[in-house]
Amino acid sequence: MTLESIIPFVAGSALPSFVIALLATLAMRRIAPRWGLVDQPNHRKVHVSPVPLGGGVAISLGVVLPFAAGTIVLLLMDDASLAKVLPDFAVPHLGGLREQLGGLWIMLGGALLLMTLGLIDDRRGVDWRIRLFVQFAVATVCVVTQGWQLTAFIVVPRLGWIVSVVLSVIWIVALINSFNMLDNMDGLSAGVAAIAASILAIVMLISPAAPRPQLFVAGFLFVLVGALLGFLVHNRPPAKIFMGDAGSYFVGFCIAIATLLATFAGYSETSPGPHAVLAPLCVMAVPLYDMTTVIWIRLREGRSPFEADKNHFSHRLVELGLSKTQAVLTIYLTTATCGLGALLLHQVDLFGALVVVLLIVFVLLLIAILESTRQGTGRR
């Protein structure tokens, strides 16, 4: 794609969802208290006054409504009629868009189911066993029935399929919960998700792994980015509304499925090597770091890994002396720094990929060392 076509593509994908999510979040700020969707402050949370939940509903509307309108248009109009109103670069992809409609709505259906689960959890609370069961069930159905799987590069067909399915399901559930755990400060989870989705979308546009830019996945991610930015207008510090579990489940699932739909590596001479499949891991390094370290801290202290606390990455940065805003911006910058490595993986050989991965590991280790000073100061 040329720059002249990329700009309208990004704007056309993100702008409608931005406007819808912006207005829907404003509406949810008023509706949520009537539904009993209010996050009350306690010793585990950083806000000091009640804040409405339900931002996840607005984000989901920002994603679903544009696709619903687009689906109706595709079903009611033929290609010749659409070619008269669409940009030239979009016309050759109309056939592919029609083929993707079934998978799109299966993905959105799974995301809406998880959003509903999160909404019930926000309102009444749901046992962690039920939450995990539903997450694994939805992920397994999508992976097995739709073939949305990570590439395992295992030559034994049956073994490769099993490993790919297991890893894919774990990947989806891990991202759902990593964004859920990351939702602990104003603007944090939505901002990190917007950065991650933007970088992944750019990878889709520039990677030579597919014969042409992967416009469907990139477009979906830009729609999600637009919805997240519309919500962030209300969620920036001091937040007027939170996304809640409904939002983090929806966002985590959508990003996870998008990474499975994407093609990062290929088998032709001009395609990137197998190391290019590490791109999603680079982009998601910070959410996964937060989830892993929080679970480790809880287990080390003899507590349940599902027991909420204030040991998250952002909380630990605040304990080092940063303000809440500085902590969030630091995590934004760390996410972008790690994510930029994904833009290089399709351009380097195996040694270059190893260097990229080591740089990301060293960034996270540097953060871990800095965080250890908090523990050392506490002991003195």
C-alpha positions as CSV (number, residue, x, y, z in Angstrom):
1,M,0.0,0.0,0.0
2,T,1.1,3.5,-0.7
3,L,1.1,6.3,1.9
4,E,-1.8,7.9,0.0
5,S,-3.9,4.7,0.5
6,I,-2.7,4.0,4.0
7,I,-4.0,7.3,5.5
8,P,-7.6,6.8,4.3
9,F,-7.5,3.2,5.3
10,V,-6.4,3.9,8.9
11,A,-8.8,6.9,9.1
12,G,-11.7,5.0,7.6
13,S,-11.1,2.1,10.0
14,A,-10.5,4.0,13.3
15,L,-12.6,7.2,13.0
16,P,-16.1,5.6,13.1
17,S,-15.3,3.4,16.0
18,F,-13.7,6.3,17.8
19,V,-16.8,8.4,17.5
20,I,-19.1,5.6,18.5
21,A,-17.0,4.6,21.5
22,L,-16.7,8.3,22.6
23,L,-20.4,8.8,22.6
24,A,-21.2,5.3,24.0
25,T,-18.8,5.9,26.9
26,L,-20.5,9.2,27.7
27,A,-23.8,7.4,27.8
28,M,-22.5,4.6,29.9
29,R,-21.2,7.1,32.5
30,R,-24.8,7.9,33.1
31,I,-26.4,4.5,32.7
32,A,-23.8,2.4,34.6
33,P,-24.8,3.6,38.1
34,R,-28.5,2.7,37.4
35,W,-27.4,-0.8,36.5
36,G,-25.3,-1.1,39.7
37,L,-22.1,-1.0,37.7
38,V,-20.0,1.0,40.1
39,D,-16.4,0.3,41.3
40,Q,-16.2,1.1,45.0
41,P,-12.8,2.1,46.5
42,N,-11.1,-0.3,48.9
43,H,-7.7,-1.2,50.2
44,R,-6.8,-3.0,47.0
45,K,-7.5,-0.1,44.6
46,V,-6.0,3.2,44.0
47,H,-9.1,5.3,43.4
48,V,-10.7,7.0,46.4
49,S,-14.2,7.6,45.2
50,P,-16.8,5.4,43.4
51,V,-16.3,5.3,39.6
52,P,-18.8,3.9,37.1
53,L,-17.9,0.7,35.2
54,G,-19.3,-0.3,31.9
55,G,-16.7,1.2,29.6
56,G,-16.3,-2.3,28.1
57,V,-19.8,-2.0,26.7
58,A,-18.9,1.2,25.0
59,I,-15.7,-0.3,23.5
60,S,-17.6,-3.3,22.2
61,L,-20.2,-1.1,20.6
62,G,-17.4,0.9,19.0
63,V,-16.1,-2.3,17.4
64,V,-19.3,-4.2,16.6
65,L,-21.5,-1.4,15.2
66,P,-19.1,-0.4,12.4
67,F,-18.7,-4.0,11.4
68,A,-22.5,-4.5,11.6
69,A,-23.0,-1.6,9.2
70,G,-20.2,-2.8,6.9
71,T,-21.7,-6.3,6.8
72,I,-25.2,-5.0,5.9
73,V,-23.7,-2.9,3.1
74,L,-21.7,-5.9,1.7
75,L,-24.8,-8.1,1.8
76,L,-27.1,-5.5,0.2
77,M,-24.8,-4.1,-2.5
78,D,-22.9,-5.8,-5.3
79,D,-19.3,-5.3,-6.1
80,A,-20.0,-3.0,-9.1
81,S,-22.1,-0.6,-6.9
82,L,-19.5,-0.7,-4.1
83,A,-16.7,0.0,-6.5
84,K,-18.3,3.4,-7.3
85,V,-18.1,4.6,-3.7
86,L,-15.1,2.9,-2.2
87,P,-11.4,4.0,-2.6
88,D,-9.6,2.3,-5.4
89,F,-7.3,0.3,-3.1
90,A,-10.3,-1.4,-1.4
91,V,-12.1,-2.6,-4.5
92,P,-9.8,-5.6,-5.2
93,H,-10.4,-6.9,-1.6
94,L,-14.2,-7.0,-1.8
95,G,-14.3,-10.7,-2.5
96,G,-12.0,-11.4,0.4
97,L,-14.1,-9.3,2.7
98,R,-17.2,-11.3,1.9
99,E,-15.3,-14.5,2.5
100,Q,-14.2,-13.3,6.0
101,L,-17.7,-12.3,7.2
102,G,-18.4,-15.7,8.8
103,G,-15.2,-15.8,10.7
104,L,-15.5,-12.1,11.7
105,W,-18.9,-12.7,13.4
106,I,-17.7,-15.9,15.1
107,M,-14.8,-13.8,16.5
108,L,-17.1,-11.0,17.6
109,G,-19.6,-13.4,19.0
110,G,-16.9,-15.0,21.2
111,A,-15.8,-11.5,22.2
112,L,-19.3,-10.4,23.1
113,L,-19.9,-13.6,25.1
114,L,-16.8,-12.9,27.2
115,M,-17.8,-9.2,27.5
116,T,-21.1,-10.4,28.9
117,L,-19.3,-12.7,31.4
118,G,-17.2,-9.7,32.4
119,L,-20.3,-7.5,32.8
120,I,-21.9,-10.1,35.1
121,D,-18.6,-10.2,37.1
122,D,-18.5,-6.4,37.3
123,R,-22.1,-6.4,38.6
124,R,-22.3,-9.4,40.9
125,G,-19.0,-11.2,40.9
126,V,-18.2,-14.5,39.3
127,D,-16.1,-17.3,40.8
128,W,-12.7,-17.5,39.2
129,R,-13.2,-21.1,38.3
130,I,-16.3,-20.2,36.2
131,R,-14.5,-17.4,34.6
132,L,-11.6,-19.6,33.5
133,F,-13.9,-22.3,32.4
134,V,-15.8,-20.0,30.1
135,Q,-12.6,-18.4,28.8
136,F,-11.0,-21.8,28.0
137,A,-14.3,-23.0,26.4
138,V,-14.7,-20.0,24.1
139,A,-11.0,-20.1,23.1
140,T,-11.1,-23.9,22.4
141,V,-14.2,-23.6,20.3
142,C,-12.7,-20.8,18.2
143,V,-9.3,-22.5,17.8
144,V,-10.7,-26.0,16.9
145,T,-13.6,-25.0,14.7
146,Q,-12.1,-22.1,12.9
147,G,-8.5,-23.3,12.7
148,W,-7.2,-20.1,14.3
149,Q,-3.9,-21.4,15.6
150,L,-0.3,-20.4,16.3
151,T,2.3,-21.8,13.9
152,A,4.2,-24.5,15.8
153,F,6.6,-25.5,12.9
154,I,6.5,-29.2,14.0
155,V,6.9,-31.6,11.0
156,V,4.8,-34.4,12.6
157,P,1.2,-33.4,11.4
158,R,-0.8,-34.8,14.3
159,L,1.6,-33.7,17.0
160,G,2.0,-30.3,15.4
161,W,-1.8,-29.8,15.4
162,I,-2.2,-30.8,19.0
163,V,0.7,-28.6,20.2
164,S,-0.6,-25.7,18.1
165,V,-4.2,-26.0,19.5
166,V,-3.0,-26.2,23.1
167,L,-0.6,-23.2,22.7
168,S,-3.3,-21.2,20.9
169,V,-5.9,-21.7,23.6
170,I,-3.4,-20.9,26.4
171,W,-2.3,-17.8,24.4
172,I,-5.9,-16.5,24.2
173,V,-6.6,-17.1,27.9
174,A,-3.3,-15.6,28.9
175,L,-4.0,-12.3,26.9
176,I,-7.5,-12.1,28.3
177,N,-6.2,-12.2,31.8
178,S,-3.1,-10.1,31.2
179,F,-5.2,-7.2,30.1
180,N,-7.6,-7.8,32.9
181,M,-4.8,-7.6,35.4
182,L,-3.3,-4.6,33.7
183,D,-6.6,-2.7,34.3
184,N,-5.6,-1.2,37.6
185,M,-4.8,2.5,36.9
186,D,-6.5,5.2,34.9
187,G,-5.9,4.8,31.2
188,L,-3.4,1.9,31.6
189,S,-5.0,-1.2,30.1
190,A,-6.8,0.7,27.3
191,G,-3.6,2.7,26.5
192,V,-1.4,-0.4,26.4
193,A,-4.0,-2.2,24.2
194,A,-4.1,0.7,21.8
195,I,-0.3,0.8,21.5
196,A,-0.1,-3.0,21.0
197,A,-2.9,-3.2,18.5
198,S,-1.4,-0.3,16.5
199,I,2.0,-1.9,16.3
200,L,0.5,-5.2,15.3
201,A,-1.6,-3.5,12.6
202,I,1.5,-1.8,11.2
203,V,3.3,-5.2,11.1
204,M,0.4,-6.5,9.1
205,L,0.8,-3.7,6.5
206,I,4.6,-4.0,6.1
207,S,5.3,-7.7,6.6
208,P,6.1,-9.7,3.4
209,A,4.9,-12.9,5.0
210,A,1.7,-12.8,3.0
211,P,1.5,-12.1,-0.7
212,R,-0.2,-8.7,0.0
213,P,-0.7,-6.6,3.0
214,Q,-3.1,-8.3,5.5
215,L,-5.7,-5.7,5.3
216,F,-8.5,-7.6,7.1
217,V,-6.5,-8.1,10.3
218,A,-4.9,-4.7,10.1
219,G,-8.3,-3.1,9.5
220,F,-9.8,-5.0,12.5
221,L,-7.0,-3.8,14.7
222,F,-7.4,-0.2,13.7
223,V,-11.1,-0.4,14.4
224,L,-10.3,-1.7,17.9
225,V,-7.7,1.1,18.3
226,G,-10.4,3.7,17.4
227,A,-12.8,2.3,20.0
228,L,-10.0,2.3,22.7
229,L,-9.1,5.9,22.0
230,G,-12.7,7.0,22.2
231,F,-13.0,5.3,25.5
232,L,-9.6,6.8,26.7
233,V,-11.0,10.3,26.3
234,H,-13.1,9.4,29.4
235,N,-10.7,7.0,31.0
236,R,-7.6,9.3,31.1
237,P,-6.6,10.5,34.6
238,P,-8.7,11.3,36.5
239,A,-10.9,8.6,35.0
240,K,-14.6,9.2,34.8
241,I,-15.3,5.6,34.0
242,F,-13.5,2.2,34.0
243,M,-13.7,-0.5,31.3
244,G,-14.2,-3.2,34.0
245,D,-13.8,-6.9,33.4
246,A,-16.2,-6.6,30.5
247,G,-13.8,-4.4,28.6
248,S,-10.6,-6.2,29.4
249,Y,-12.1,-9.6,28.4
250,F,-13.3,-8.2,25.1
251,V,-10.1,-6.4,24.3
252,G,-7.8,-9.2,25.3
253,F,-9.8,-11.7,23.3
254,C,-9.9,-9.5,20.2
255,I,-6.2,-8.9,20.2
256,A,-5.4,-12.6,20.8
257,I,-7.6,-13.7,17.9
258,A,-6.1,-11.1,15.6
259,T,-2.6,-12.4,16.3
260,L,-3.8,-15.9,15.4
261,L,-5.4,-14.7,12.2
262,A,-2.3,-12.9,11.1
263,T,0.5,-14.4,9.0
264,F,3.9,-13.5,10.5
265,A,6.2,-16.1,8.8
266,G,6.1,-18.1,5.6
267,Y,7.8,-20.8,3.8
268,S,8.8,-19.1,0.5
269,E,12.3,-17.7,-0.1
270,T,11.0,-14.1,0.1
271,S,9.0,-14.7,3.3
272,P,10.4,-14.1,6.8
273,G,11.8,-17.1,8.7
274,P,10.1,-18.9,11.5
275,H,11.5,-16.3,14.0
276,A,8.9,-13.8,12.7
277,V,6.2,-15.6,14.7
278,L,7.8,-14.0,17.8
279,A,6.3,-10.6,16.8
280,P,3.1,-11.0,19.0
281,L,5.3,-12.0,21.9
282,C,7.4,-8.8,21.5
283,V,4.3,-6.6,21.4
284,M,2.7,-8.3,24.4
285,A,5.8,-8.5,26.5
286,V,4.7,-5.9,29.0
287,P,1.2,-7.3,29.7
288,L,2.6,-10.8,30.0
289,Y,5.4,-9.5,32.3
290,D,2.9,-7.8,34.6
291,M,0.7,-11.0,34.7
292,T,3.7,-13.3,35.3
293,T,5.3,-11.2,38.1
294,V,2.0,-10.7,39.9
295,I,1.2,-14.4,39.9
296,W,4.7,-15.1,41.1
297,I,4.4,-12.6,43.9
298,R,1.1,-14.0,45.1
299,L,2.3,-17.6,45.0
300,R,5.5,-16.7,46.8
301,E,3.4,-15.2,49.5
302,G,1.2,-18.2,49.8
303,R,-1.9,-16.6,48.3
304,S,-4.2,-17.5,45.5
305,P,-3.0,-16.2,42.1
306,F,-6.6,-14.9,41.5
307,E,-6.6,-12.8,44.7
308,A,-6.6,-9.1,43.8
309,D,-3.9,-6.9,45.3
310,K,-1.7,-3.9,44.7
311,N,1.4,-5.8,43.5
312,H,1.0,-5.0,39.8
313,F,3.7,-3.4,37.7
314,S,2.1,0.0,37.9
315,H,1.7,-0.2,41.7
316,R,5.4,-1.2,42.1
317,L,6.5,1.8,40.0
318,V,4.4,4.1,42.3
319,E,6.2,2.6,45.3
320,L,9.5,3.5,43.6
321,G,8.4,7.1,43.8
322,L,6.6,7.7,40.5
323,S,3.3,9.4,40.4
324,K,0.4,7.4,39.0
325,T,0.5,9.3,35.7
326,Q,4.3,8.8,35.5
327,A,3.8,5.1,36.1
328,V,1.3,4.8,33.3
329,L,3.4,6.7,30.9
330,T,6.4,4.6,31.8
331,I,4.5,1.4,31.0
332,Y,3.3,3.0,27.7
333,L,6.9,3.7,26.8
334,T,8.0,0.2,27.8
335,T,5.2,-1.3,25.7
336,A,6.2,0.7,22.7
337,T,9.9,0.0,23.1
338,C,9.3,-3.8,23.2
339,G,6.7,-3.6,20.5
340,L,9.0,-1.9,18.1
341,G,11.1,-5.0,18.0
342,A,8.2,-6.7,16.2
343,L,8.6,-4.3,13.3
344,L,12.1,-5.6,12.7
345,L,11.6,-9.4,12.9
346,H,10.6,-9.8,9.3
347,Q,13.6,-7.8,8.1
348,V,16.4,-9.7,10.0
349,D,17.9,-13.2,10.0
350,L,17.9,-15.6,12.9
351,F,20.8,-13.8,14.6
352,G,19.1,-10.4,14.2
353,A,15.9,-11.9,15.7
354,L,17.9,-13.2,18.7
355,V,19.3,-9.7,19.2
356,V,15.8,-8.2,19.1
357,V,14.5,-10.7,21.6
358,L,17.5,-10.2,23.9
359,L,17.0,-6.5,23.9
360,I,13.4,-6.9,25.0
361,V,14.5,-9.4,27.7
362,F,17.1,-7.0,28.9
363,V,14.6,-4.1,29.1
364,L,12.3,-6.2,31.3
365,L,15.3,-7.4,33.4
366,L,16.4,-3.8,33.9
367,I,12.9,-3.0,35.1
368,A,13.0,-6.0,37.4
369,I,16.3,-4.8,38.9
370,L,15.0,-1.3,39.5
371,E,11.9,-2.8,41.1
372,S,14.2,-4.8,43.4
373,T,15.5,-1.6,44.9
374,R,12.0,-1.1,46.4
375,Q,12.3,-4.4,48.3
376,G,15.9,-3.6,49.4
377,T,14.9,-0.2,50.7
378,G,12.0,-1.8,52.6
379,R,14.3,-4.3,54.4
380,R,16.6,-1.5,55.5
